[in-house]
Amino acid sequence: MAIVFEDDTRRLVLGVGDLVGLRPQRGHLRMEAVLGSSARMAAGRQAHSEWQRERTQDDPAFHAEVSLSVRRVVRDWECHVRGRLDGLSLVDETWMIEEVKSTMLSSERILAASAGGWLDWEEQARIYAWLAEAGGRTPVGARLVVVSLVDGKRHEFPVDLDVEAVGAEMESRLERLLCKREAWLAWRAVRRSVPVVFPHAQARELQNQVAIDVENGMAQGQQLLLSAPTGTGKTAAVLTGAIRHAYEQGRRVFVATSKGTQREIFERTLQQFAAEGLPIRTVLLRAREKVCLNDVVDCRPEACRFAEGHHDRVDEVVERLLAHGPVSTDRIDEESNDCRVCPFALSMEIADRADVVVGDYNYAFHPRVRLRSLLSESWDEWVLIVDEAHNLVERARDYWSGSLSMGECLGLADWVRAEFGADAEAHAVFCEEVGRFVEDCRVQDDPEAEGEWETSIEPRPLRELEQQLDGLLLAWVVLRAGRRLDPDPFASLAFEVRHFCDLVETSGDESVGIYERSPGEKPVLRLVCLDPSREMRPRIEAFAGSVLMSATLEPAQYHQDLLGLNPERVHRIARPSGWPASHRGVVLATRVSTAWKDREAHRERTGGLICDLLESIPGSVAVYYPSYAMLRSIAPLCEVEGRE
């Protein structure tokens, strides 16, 4: 369950899983990909149900899905911790907590790992024991039941238990969480005490109108479709309206962009707000691969000096940076290098306490990497700005599309055998089986036929492949130990197989399967999402309010439909250019053509025309070319004396 703060009544509600996640982090930074899947979770739920059914039949004293709760007053907050344990039984007058977990590991690997390999699971059982004793069930014990989804066998591990120590640790975690919340509430009061003024010397009339539109629209929880021409100052105007609303209502702002250059514009504008005296904390999120200071992206302490001991140093760095308001990317890089912390992880820590977070579309919408929450809040604590929103439809289609290449799979099988030999034969065979799955989706009788065909994709064989991955990935970690793989090709394939499996199992009429074979290439299987609205709607709907802005949002209905906007919340705003028509000269040069077939023949005349314009315009001039090739071809012809 999500952590819920009721600030007015000083009440906190959270679950057992939340408490596990609040474990203080110390020592090294480790970032490993979490490879889950809907099929894997479904198999886990089935294993739980079967275990509970059998336990109920075998033991009349056994109870399944037992709800537990505890109430504690910490820092004058009423804290409610809730949970529902898998099983509770009475064994020799001791209440036995039974926590059930499932894995794709074989029984042999489960036994090799032992109970000490399941730290989070063990802690979950201990917290349930604390809840049970607080509810009057004493004495209490705990055990972990690990079910292998490979062979169906179950293994029980006793969990060491000191309920008093567990209770003390949980109250300590609650206190740290509440201290963090109280600091945030105090900062919100500081923000609200200062008026949000436009960040530049003077706002144009159109900018004032846009700022008011955004502030009022977000106050009503609207999803604004804002269309205004390039150059009208949308960035500063929209930020002004959004920040005014967020500061008034105690919310935060997430700015989603599609390009790094756009993020930099927002970063500079936010710094200008601070220069005008606004108390504001901001951070720009960049991809881990782009900010990594190590020579290879390998987030293990043995491979990266910035990961080694990261958690022991990062808190001090965060406090120092937040004291300066907006945190620039240059400052992130500088502090990370000087203090030897991971810049990506540092940015995420700062984002926990920022008023405005700027990042790629992925952080708000991507099904695998989006930020579930910041500061343990849900997205309804946030308002959303989507910049260049006309790009979001195609990006959203990509999110729920996937592909598998037979050629890449077979090539990876050869590479695995060459690099790791017989020890990795199972991994090589897996790659080949994925490749054969792609080939099996062929719809033409001729296996060498070239072209594209619509095809149906059967989920069952794909799911059977996906279910092999837990064991294979564990073995892969052992095989590649001590070796740098950047990127890791087998892990990448595993990620894609699981993603593709999830897409196939959850997709409907909005997606189409495509079998493609290009000349001289092995076939590729694609699942193409045509209409992402089903998936996008709940993601945009989760925000308290949103503004999707662009100079090119027409037709508005197209964007509204494909992005799944709520018709009851949508409000469309189209603002004309604020520049006088007399300032916009339009010249039609009908004697030159920039079409591909004409470019070389018209090169001299095009260059001469640009020179004439440069000589006749006294101010600054920007020349835009349709391609870099054309720029390199024509720009040398456009040199005018006295102009740089």
Stockholm file with secondary structure:
# STOCKHOLM 1.0

chainA/1-644         MAIVFEDDTRRLVLGVGDLVGLRPQRGHLRMEAVLGSSARMAAGRQAHSEWQRERTQDDPAFHAEVSLSVRRVVRDWECHVRGRLDGLSLVDETWMIEEVKSTMLSSERILAASAGGWLDWEEQARIYAWLAEAGGRTPVGARLVVVSLVDGKRHEFPVDLDVEAVGAEMESRLERLLCKREAWLAWRAVRRSVPVVFPHAQARELQNQVAIDVENGMAQGQQLLLSAPTGTGKTAAVLTGAIRHAYEQGRRVFVATSKGTQREIFERTLQQFAAEGLPIRTVLLRAREKVCLNDVVDCRPEACRFAEGHHDRVDEVVERLLAHGPVSTDRIDEESNDCRVCPFALSMEIADRADVVVGDYNYAFHPRVRLRSLLSESWDEWVLIVDEAHNLVERARDYWSGSLSMGECLGLADWVRAEFGADAEAHAVFCEEVGRFVEDCRVQDDPEAEGEWETSIEPRPLRELEQQLDGLLLAWVVLRAGRRLDPDPFASLAFEVRHFCDLVETSGDESVGIYERSPGEKPVLRLVCLDPSREMRPRIEAFAGSVLMSATLEPAQYHQDLLGLNPERVHRIARPSGWPASHRGVVLATRVSTAWKDREAHRERTGGLICDLLESIPGSVAVYYPSYAMLRSIAPLCEVEGRE
#=GR chainA/1-644 SS CCCEEETTTTEEEEEHHHHHHTCCCCSCCCCCCCCCCHHHHHHHHHHHHHHHHHHHHHCTTCEEEEEEEEEEEETTEEEEEEEEEEEEEEETTEEEEEEEEEESSCHHHHHHHCGGGCHHHHHHHHHHHHHHHHTTCCSEEEEEEEEETTTCCEEEEECCCCHHHHHHHHHHHHHHHHHHHHHHHHHHHHHHTSCCCCSSSCCCHHHHHHHHHHHHHHHTTCEEEEECCTTSCHHHHHHHHHHHHHHHHTCEEEEEESSHHHHHHHHHHHHHHHHTTCCCCEEECCCHHHHCCSSSCCCSTTTCTTTTTHHHHHHHHHHHHHTTSSBCHHHHHHHHHHHTCCHHHHHHHHHTTCSEEEEEHHHHHCTTTSCCCSTTCCGGGEEEEETTGGGHHHHHHHHTCEEEEHHHHHHHHHHHHHHHGGGGHHHHHHHHHHHHHHHHTCCSSCTTCCEEEEECCCHHHHHHHHTTHHHHHHHHHHHTTTCCCSSCHHHHHHHHHHHHHHHHHHCCTTEEEEEEECTTSCCEEEEEESCTHHHHHHHHHTSSEEEEEESCCCSHHHHHHHTTCCTTTEEEEECCCSSCGGGCCCCCCTTCCCSGGGTTTTHHHHHHHHHHHHHHCCSCCCCCCSSHHHHHHHGGGGCCTTCC
#=GC SS_cons         CCCEEETTTTEEEEEHHHHHHTCCCCSCCCCCCCCCCHHHHHHHHHHHHHHHHHHHHHCTTCEEEEEEEEEEEETTEEEEEEEEEEEEEEETTEEEEEEEEEESSCHHHHHHHCGGGCHHHHHHHHHHHHHHHHTTCCSEEEEEEEEETTTCCEEEEECCCCHHHHHHHHHHHHHHHHHHHHHHHHHHHHHHTSCCCCSSSCCCHHHHHHHHHHHHHHHTTCEEEEECCTTSCHHHHHHHHHHHHHHHHTCEEEEEESSHHHHHHHHHHHHHHHHTTCCCCEEECCCHHHHCCSSSCCCSTTTCTTTTTHHHHHHHHHHHHHTTSSBCHHHHHHHHHHHTCCHHHHHHHHHTTCSEEEEEHHHHHCTTTSCCCSTTCCGGGEEEEETTGGGHHHHHHHHTCEEEEHHHHHHHHHHHHHHHGGGGHHHHHHHHHHHHHHHHTCCSSCTTCCEEEEECCCHHHHHHHHTTHHHHHHHHHHHTTTCCCSSCHHHHHHHHHHHHHHHHHHCCTTEEEEEEECTTSCCEEEEEESCTHHHHHHHHHTSSEEEEEESCCCSHHHHHHHTTCCTTTEEEEECCCSSCGGGCCCCCCTTCCCSGGGTTTTHHHHHHHHHHHHHHCCSCCCCCCSSHHHHHHHGGGGCCTTCC
//
